[in-house]
Amino acid sequence: QVQLVESGGGLVQPGGSLRLSCAASGTVFSIRLMAWYRQAPGKQREIVAQLATDGSPDYVDSVKGRFTISRDNAKNTVFLQMNSLKPEDTAVYYCNGEVLDYTNRFRFYWGQGTQVTVSS
């Protein structure tokens, strides 16, 4: 019943910017923790950033100072602003939400992913 849908990916040149969005729909009462992950070709999925409700963000070292995670709790949406993009940022980006859903339990849901390609 709960669905997370990412958007905003695409092709960008090194040094450029993109803003990813992830909106949760369905029976969503609240979302406690929201996070962004990414998976590059041939590599394991890694966490990029996370943000708890009204909390402080955490980032993987490789994106600190370049990426910003934020959220709009009223819209059950999380964003990832990506600046100064590098080719090594190329990956499929996934959002993950700890959702208080129709079961009245917090459960983790994954989005389908959105492709980010950084290339000249």
Backbone as CSV, one residue per row, in Angstrom:
resi,resn,N_x,N_y,N_z,CA_x,CA_y,CA_z,C_x,C_y,C_z
1,GLN,0.816,-1.203,0.000,0.000,0.000,0.000,0.855,1.261,0.000
2,VAL,1.989,1.194,0.650,2.909,2.324,0.690,3.850,2.241,-0.495
3,GLN,4.045,3.372,-1.125,4.947,3.450,-2.256,5.830,4.674,-2.127
4,LEU,7.118,4.494,-2.382,8.064,5.589,-2.436,8.532,5.727,-3.872
5,VAL,8.454,6.927,-4.397,8.802,7.163,-5.786,9.835,8.271,-5.875
6,GLU,10.997,7.929,-6.433,12.055,8.911,-6.637,11.891,9.599,-7.984
7,SER,12.390,10.806,-8.053,12.418,11.541,-9.302,13.564,12.542,-9.262
8,GLY,13.902,13.074,-10.414,14.906,14.113,-10.486,16.257,13.677,-11.009
9,GLY,16.425,12.395,-11.251,17.684,11.929,-11.786,17.854,12.335,-13.237
10,GLY,19.055,12.136,-13.732,19.329,12.482,-15.109,20.806,12.563,-15.379
11,LEU,21.125,13.143,-16.508,22.504,13.316,-16.941,22.952,14.737,-16.644
12,VAL,24.106,14.852,-16.015,24.643,16.160,-15.673,26.157,16.134,-15.850
13,GLN,26.727,17.276,-16.193,28.165,17.375,-16.340,28.853,17.491,-14.983
14,PRO,30.105,17.075,-14.905,30.845,17.255,-13.655,30.796,18.703,-13.193
15,GLY,30.587,18.873,-11.903,30.438,20.197,-11.338,29.015,20.705,-11.321
16,GLY,28.126,20.003,-11.978,26.738,20.407,-12.027,25.959,19.978,-10.808
17,SER,24.660,20.237,-10.858,23.788,19.971,-9.724,22.521,19.258,-10.159
18,LEU,21.987,18.489,-9.253,20.689,17.855,-9.411,19.998,17.850,-8.059
19,ARG,18.691,17.847,-8.104,17.923,17.688,-6.878,16.979,16.510,-7.041
20,LEU,17.172,15.522,-6.195,16.328,14.343,-6.191,15.189,14.516,-5.205
21,SER,14.058,13.943,-5.548,12.905,13.955,-4.666,12.404,12.539,-4.483
22,CYS,11.831,12.286,-3.337,11.216,10.998,-3.062,9.956,11.250,-2.264
23,ALA,8.833,10.890,-2.828,7.549,11.110,-2.190,6.907,9.785,-1.817
24,ALA,6.441,9.704,-0.600,5.730,8.525,-0.125,4.235,8.721,-0.289
25,SER,3.572,7.698,-0.749,2.133,7.751,-0.924,1.501,6.489,-0.359
26,GLY,0.187,6.505,-0.287,-0.525,5.413,0.334,-0.885,5.768,1.762
27,THR,-1.079,4.754,2.569,-1.432,4.982,3.962,-0.167,5.237,4.768
28,VAL,0.214,6.501,4.798,1.422,6.927,5.491,1.021,7.861,6.622
29,PHE,1.183,7.398,7.826,0.836,8.231,8.973,1.977,9.162,9.350
30,SER,3.179,8.662,9.255,4.361,9.462,9.503,5.574,8.687,9.028
31,ILE,6.679,9.381,8.894,7.935,8.764,8.508,9.001,9.212,9.487
32,ARG,9.617,8.248,10.145,10.573,8.574,11.193,11.963,8.870,10.633
33,LEU,12.497,7.974,9.875,13.819,8.130,9.294,13.720,8.047,7.788
34,MET,14.344,8.981,7.115,14.422,8.950,5.666,15.882,8.981,5.262
35,ALA,16.192,8.252,4.228,17.579,8.126,3.822,17.685,7.982,2.314
36,TRP,18.856,8.317,1.818,19.209,8.103,0.427,20.366,7.122,0.351
37,TYR,20.246,6.164,-0.537,21.286,5.205,-0.841,21.632,5.315,-2.313
38,ARG,22.760,4.766,-2.672,23.103,4.706,-4.079,23.872,3.427,-4.368
39,GLN,23.777,2.986,-5.593,24.477,1.788,-6.027,25.060,2.034,-7.409
40,ALA,26.368,2.049,-7.473,27.070,2.216,-8.722,27.240,0.850,-9.384
41,PRO,27.440,0.827,-10.691,27.617,-0.452,-11.385,28.741,-1.280,-10.788
42,GLY,28.444,-2.531,-10.490,29.439,-3.433,-9.953,29.817,-3.204,-8.506
43,LYS,29.115,-2.319,-7.834,29.435,-2.010,-6.451,28.235,-2.244,-5.550
44,GLN,28.519,-2.363,-4.267,27.461,-2.562,-3.295,26.719,-1.259,-3.024
45,ARG,25.481,-1.405,-2.621,24.701,-0.241,-2.252,25.264,0.386,-0.979
46,GLU,25.345,1.699,-0.973,25.847,2.406,0.184,24.884,3.507,0.588
47,ILE,24.880,3.809,1.859,24.065,4.912,2.321,24.781,6.218,1.995
48,VAL,24.015,7.192,1.562,24.548,8.491,1.191,24.248,9.530,2.258
49,ALA,23.008,9.561,2.697,22.580,10.553,3.672,21.331,10.057,4.371
50,GLN,21.124,10.515,5.587,19.913,10.166,6.301,19.498,11.320,7.192
51,LEU,18.205,11.354,7.470,17.653,12.442,8.260,16.436,11.943,9.010
52,ALA,16.499,11.998,10.317,15.367,11.646,11.156,14.412,12.820,11.258
53,THR,13.217,12.551,11.736,12.227,13.602,11.901,12.764,14.701,12.804
54,ASP,12.808,15.899,12.270,13.287,17.067,13.015,14.685,16.871,13.572
55,GLY,15.471,16.048,12.912,16.810,15.751,13.376,17.887,16.408,12.536
56,SER,19.109,16.002,12.813,20.264,16.493,12.081,20.690,15.460,11.051
57,PRO,21.116,15.920,9.894,21.478,14.979,8.837,22.836,14.330,9.056
58,ASP,22.985,13.161,8.504,24.261,12.460,8.459,24.593,12.166,7.011
59,TYR,25.885,12.229,6.678,26.332,12.014,5.316,27.532,11.089,5.279
60,VAL,27.615,10.343,4.204,28.831,9.601,3.962,29.939,10.609,3.635
61,ASP,31.162,10.287,4.017,32.257,11.240,3.886,32.425,11.769,2.466
62,SER,32.194,10.933,1.494,32.454,11.307,0.117,31.530,12.400,-0.418
63,VAL,30.426,12.666,0.263,29.492,13.685,-0.218,29.367,14.863,0.728
64,LYS,30.052,14.830,1.837,29.967,15.924,2.797,30.403,17.243,2.162
65,GLY,29.606,18.250,2.402,29.888,19.554,1.830,29.339,19.751,0.442
66,ARG,28.885,18.678,-0.185,28.352,18.765,-1.541,26.866,18.441,-1.611
67,PHE,26.422,17.494,-0.804,25.029,17.060,-0.822,24.307,17.570,0.415
68,THR,23.019,17.807,0.256,22.186,18.227,1.366,20.880,17.445,1.343
69,ILE,20.584,16.781,2.437,19.323,16.077,2.563,18.349,16.956,3.343
70,SER,17.119,16.973,2.911,16.087,17.730,3.597,14.765,17.001,3.428
71,ARG,13.774,17.437,4.151,12.485,16.763,4.060,11.346,17.730,4.313
72,ASP,10.225,17.401,3.734,8.982,18.117,3.947,8.032,17.117,4.589
73,ASN,7.928,17.178,5.888,7.142,16.186,6.610,5.653,16.253,6.262
74,ALA,5.168,17.444,5.974,3.762,17.591,5.625,3.423,16.877,4.326
75,LYS,4.408,16.749,3.453,4.195,16.100,2.166,4.831,14.719,2.081
76,ASN,5.378,14.250,3.189,6.033,12.938,3.223,7.052,12.797,2.099
77,THR,7.866,13.816,1.976,8.825,13.878,0.885,10.220,14.174,1.418
78,VAL,11.202,13.518,0.845,12.593,13.766,1.173,13.313,14.197,-0.094
79,PHE,14.285,15.093,0.061,15.031,15.628,-1.057,16.520,15.367,-0.858
80,LEU,17.220,15.328,-1.955,18.670,15.282,-1.915,19.193,16.283,-2.933
81,GLN,19.710,17.388,-2.431,20.333,18.384,-3.289,21.787,17.988,-3.496
82,MET,22.169,17.796,-4.726,23.506,17.339,-5.062,24.212,18.414,-5.869
83,ASN,25.265,18.959,-5.304,26.057,19.986,-5.957,27.469,19.475,-6.206
84,SER,28.173,20.162,-7.071,29.556,19.806,-7.390,29.691,18.326,-7.709
85,LEU,28.822,17.856,-8.549,28.780,16.432,-8.848,30.043,15.959,-9.555
86,LYS,30.427,14.745,-9.224,31.609,14.109,-9.771,31.210,12.843,-10.516
87,PRO,32.030,12.398,-11.456,31.715,11.152,-12.153,31.503,9.979,-11.208
88,GLU,32.219,9.952,-10.104,32.069,8.864,-9.157,30.743,8.893,-8.406
89,ASP,29.969,9.958,-8.582,28.625,10.001,-8.024,27.622,9.253,-8.887
90,THR,28.038,8.839,-10.055,27.147,8.117,-10.954,26.660,6.833,-10.299
91,ALA,25.358,6.683,-10.226,24.763,5.530,-9.566,23.251,5.607,-9.708
92,VAL,22.606,4.529,-9.336,21.172,4.563,-9.126,20.940,4.965,-7.677
93,TYR,20.157,5.991,-7.488,19.883,6.506,-6.159,18.514,6.030,-5.688
94,TYR,18.489,5.510,-4.478,17.273,4.972,-3.892,16.938,5.712,-2.608
95,CYS,15.677,5.954,-2.387,15.280,6.471,-1.087,14.738,5.339,-0.237
96,ASN,14.832,5.529,1.047,14.355,4.556,2.012,13.666,5.308,3.142
97,GLY,12.503,4.841,3.505,11.757,5.501,4.565,11.281,4.531,5.622
98,GLU,11.410,4.945,6.853,10.881,4.181,7.984,9.468,4.715,8.226
99,VAL,8.493,3.997,7.720,7.142,4.503,7.582,6.199,3.874,8.601
100,LEU,5.469,4.720,9.296,4.350,4.247,10.108,3.189,4.063,9.151
101,ASP,2.887,2.816,8.833,1.970,2.530,7.759,0.628,1.994,8.264
102,TYR,-0.111,1.382,7.348,-1.450,0.902,7.651,-1.479,-0.195,8.712
103,THR,-0.352,-0.837,8.954,-0.267,-1.857,9.997,-0.032,-1.261,11.378
104,ASN,0.085,0.046,11.441,0.418,0.764,12.664,1.777,0.345,13.218
105,ARG,2.660,0.009,12.328,4.035,-0.319,12.652,4.959,0.487,11.769
106,PHE,6.138,0.768,12.271,7.161,1.373,11.437,7.834,0.279,10.629
107,ARG,7.811,0.452,9.329,8.433,-0.496,8.425,9.266,0.265,7.393
108,PHE,10.319,-0.370,6.926,11.189,0.262,5.943,10.715,-0.053,4.535
109,TYR,10.632,0.989,3.734,10.232,0.870,2.337,11.304,1.459,1.443
110,TRP,11.456,0.847,0.283,12.398,1.306,-0.727,11.680,1.888,-1.930
111,GLY,12.271,2.917,-2.487,11.819,3.407,-3.769,12.398,2.573,-4.894
112,GLN,11.973,2.862,-6.102,12.409,2.073,-7.259,13.758,2.507,-7.804
113,GLY,14.220,3.659,-7.403,15.505,4.154,-7.834,15.401,5.133,-8.986
114,THR,16.346,6.043,-9.035,16.453,6.980,-10.137,17.922,7.096,-10.533
115,GLN,18.169,7.084,-11.831,19.532,7.067,-12.341,20.125,8.462,-12.342
116,VAL,21.323,8.572,-11.803,22.114,9.797,-11.869,23.406,9.478,-12.606
117,THR,23.633,10.184,-13.686,24.837,9.988,-14.471,25.589,11.306,-14.565
118,VAL,26.830,11.294,-14.126,27.684,12.482,-14.161,28.786,12.221,-15.169
119,SER,28.725,12.921,-16.265,29.666,12.671,-17.349,29.787,13.903,-18.225
120,SER,30.986,14.106,-18.740,31.217,15.185,-19.678,31.038,14.724,-21.116
